[in-house]
Amino acid sequence: MSEGSRYREGFVTVDGYRMHYLEWGESGPQIVALHSMGMDAHGLDLFSESMSRDYRILAIDLLAHGDSDTPRGPIGLEEHTEIVRGVALERGFRKITLVGHSIGGMISMVYAAKHPEEVEKVVLVDIAPFDISALPRRRRMPPPPPEFFEREEALKYFRERYPRFTEEALKNRMKYALQRGPDGRLRLKSSPERTASLRGALAIDLWPFIEKIRAPTLLIRGSESQLITDGAVKRMRELLKDFQVVVIEGATHMVPQDRPEEFERAVRNFLEGKT
């Protein structure tokens, strides 16, 4: 394990995959933080650092993201979940709150359903079970360039791809999302080519897992996101015994990076029983 200025960093091998993680905080209730598609554990640095005053946080690079290994072929969501759980158990995280954004939230649903004795609370960040046919048609984002010749070119891409990111979030992406090849050019660590092995798992029916979740659950929605339907929220209210919803105004799907202070406040209020 190596020491960062604010966190501890290392690797754990689970089922043959080398998984990268960051640990924040020394004591307190345990949080496992799981990022969205195309991001990495560092994308939640601001949240993790601030929360580490009162909590112990494990942020994991999902497969095919950041510095974790890429699957040898297509991998299902349940298998991916067990690998993430293996990292958590190896690091001593056994009574946890799951904070999962997008695909990280999908993994959180499966984790909480299959291992209820290990999960005390669940925070789902702009993700719910969905019916693809019921979602509004969204503008498809163009794929990123395969490489960037200059840092300014990469920064321009990030500004266009994530228009509501704070300046700190943009700086974080510039610092951790890129790697320089032998030719001197910059490339995304979590590129679409790497993450392609995970995308088939996104079509999974998550309702059977929602039905098995017993932990209190918070859904955080971005007011500008169209990923979650009102019908899905209604059904979640019916299936989950202890369920709350918070809408973060001005946030897109990328809630933690668009509105970090409001995001942290919503999570803290939930964990401290203030909502």
N, C-alpha and C positions, 0 to 999 in steps of 0.2 A: 504494500500500500504506500502510495506517495502522499505527501502533505501539500495541499494548496494553501493559499493565504487565508482562506476562509472555510475550507472544506478538506475532507480526506477523500482520496481517490484510489481506486484499485480495480481488479478484475476477479471474477469468479467463473469457474468453468462448470456449466450445468448441461448434462446430456450432450457433451462434446462441443458445446458452444462457449466461447470466451465472451463473457458479458461484462461490460464496463459500468461502473457505478460511481456516484458521488455520495458522501455522507456528510451531513451537517448537524451540528449540535452535539452536546455531550450527554444530555439526560432529558427526561420528560416523556410524555406520550409519543408513540411512534407513528410516523407518517411514511407511507410509500407513495412517491410521486411518479406518475407515468405520463410522458409527454405525448403530443399529437404526431400524426404522420408528417414526415419531413423535418421534424425538429429533433431535439436530443435532450438529455438530462440537463445540460447547461441552459436550455431555454427557460427553465424554471428557477434560475439562479437567484433572481431578486426575491421571489416568493420564499425559496428555501433559506436564503440567508436571513431574511427578516423573521421567519417562523422559528429559526433555530435558537432564538433566545429562550423559547419556551417548550420547544419540541425537538425530538430527534428525527431527522429526515433522511430517508434513503431515496435518491433519485437515480433511476436506472435508464441507461440507453437501451431501448428496445432492439430486438434483432434487426439487422440491416440499417441501423441508425447509429450516428456518432461513431464511437470506437468499439461497439459490439460487433460480433461476427455476423456475416450474412448467411442465411439459411442455404443449405445445399440444394434445396428445391422448394416448391410451394409448401407452406406450413399452415396448419389450421390454427384457429384462435384458441382452442382449448390446449393444444400442445404449447403454443406460445405462452399462454397463461401459466402453465406448469413450470416453464423455464424461468419466468419472472418470479414465481413463488420460490423456486429453488434458490435464486439470488437472495431473496428476502430472508429465507430461513438460514442460509449460510451466514448472513450478516446479523443474525439474532433478532430479526423483526418478526415477532410471532403474535402480537396483539396489536393490530394496526388499524389506522384509518387509511383508506385508499383514496388518493386524489388523482383521478384519471381524466385526461383531456383527449377527446376524440377517440382514436384507436386505443389510447391508454384507458379511456373510460369503458370501452368495450371489454378490454381485458379485466378491468375492475369488476364489471358485472359478473363475468364468469368466475373470477376469483372469489367474490363474496358469496356466490351461489354454491360453489363446490366446496368451500372451506369456511363455513359460517362461524366455526369456533375460533377462527383466527382473525376475523374482521369485526371491528367494533363499530366503525362508521364508514360511509361511502360518500364521496363527493364526485359527481359526474359533471364534467365541464363541457357544456354544449354538445352533448351526445345523449341519445336515447335509442331504444329499438325503433327501427323505421321500416316503412314499406316504400321501396324505391319509387313505385308508381304514384304514391301520394305526395311526394315531395315536389315543390315548385321547381320548374326548370331553371337551373343556375348557369350562369356564364362559365364555360369551361376555361380554366386558366391555361395559357400557353405553357408548354414545357420550358424549363430553364435551359439556357445555353449549356452545351456540354462542357464548356470551359470559359474562364474569364482571363483576359490578358492583363488587366489592371485591376487594382482594388476598387477604383472608382466605378468600373463597370459592374463589379459585384454589388457595390453599395446601391447603384441605380436599380439593379434587379430587385434587391430586397425592398427598396422603397416602393417600387411598383407592385411587388407581390404582396406586401404587407403594409398597406397605406396608412393604417391607424396605429402601427407600432410606435411606442415611445422611442425617443432617441436612445435611451439606455438599452432597450430591447434590440434596436438596430445595431448598436455597438457590440452587443453580445453575439448576435448572429455573425457579424464580421470577424469576431475573435475566434469563435468555436465551430462555425458551420462549414468552414473552408479548409482545404488542404492543398498544399503546393506540390505539384508533381516534379519529376526530374527535369522536365522541360521548362520549369519555372512558371507554368500556368496554374491558375487556381481552379479547383473543382469542388462541387458540393460533396461533403461526406455522405449525407443522406439523400442521394440522388434518386430520381425515379427508377433508374435501372436497378439500383440496389433494393429498393423497397417493393419492386414488382412482385416478389415472392410472397408478400403479405397481402396483396390486394384482393386475391380471391377469397380470403377469409372474411372480408367486409360484408359479404352477402349472407352471412349466417343469421338465422332467426334467433334473436336474443330474448324474446318473450319467455321461453321456458326457463331461462336463467333469472330473469326479473322475478318470476313467480316464486323462486326459492330464496331470494334475498331476505334476510331477517334483520339486518343491521339498519339503523336509522340512515336515511339517504337524502342527500341534498343534490338538486339539479340546478346548476348555474347556467343561465342562458345569456347569450349576447343579443342585445335588442336588434342589431342589424344582421343577425344570422338567420338563415332560412332553413337550417338543417333539421330542426325539430318541429314536428307538427303539433298543433293543439290536441289532436286526437291521441297522439302518443302520450302527452302529458296527462290527459284525462284517464287513460288506461293505467298509467303508472300510479296515479292517485288511488285507483281502485285496487291495485294488486299489492302495493307496498303499505304496510301498516303505519310506518313513521316516515313520511315523505314531505319534503319542502322544496319550494322553487324560489329562486332569486334571479331577477333579470338585471343585468348590468347594462345601463344605458350607454349608448355610443360605442359598444363593443361589437365586433364582428365575431366570427367563429373563434378567432384567436384571442379569447378573453384575457388570459393571464398576461399577454404581451401588450394588448391594447389598453387595458385599464387595470394595471397591477395593484394599485392601492385598493380599489373597490373589490377586486377579486380576493385579495388577502382578507379584507374586512368581512366579506361574506363567509369565507372559510372559517375564520376565527369565531365569528358570531355563532356559527353552527356548532363548532367543536366545544364552545364554552356555554352552549345552551341559551344563547341570547336571542334566538329566532324561533 
